[in-house]
Amino acid sequence: MAGVWVFRPDGVINLENHQGKKALVHLATGKIVSSYSSLEQILKQFGWERYNGGDPDFLQFHKPPTIDLISLPRDFSRFGSVQMFDIVVKCPNTFHVRDM
């Protein structure tokens, strides 16, 4: 669990999450990636291909001839900061993660 434990005077303890929502931004256009179709279009420009041999619960992209693989939850609503930072590392100077 991420967050801050807050101890109130009445003895109640709450875990408050102060982490903001994150967004993946395409640096060349300054646009927020809002769907997998828009992300796939950008990735294809840099040589990434859809990889269909993996887990059916994930959408995966591979960049030949490297061993790099980007694995994303098939449901875009579950696309989180871990996957965003993975994309930033594997696609340098292409994306940025920004707090919303």
Disulfide bonds with the S-S distance in Angstrom:
none
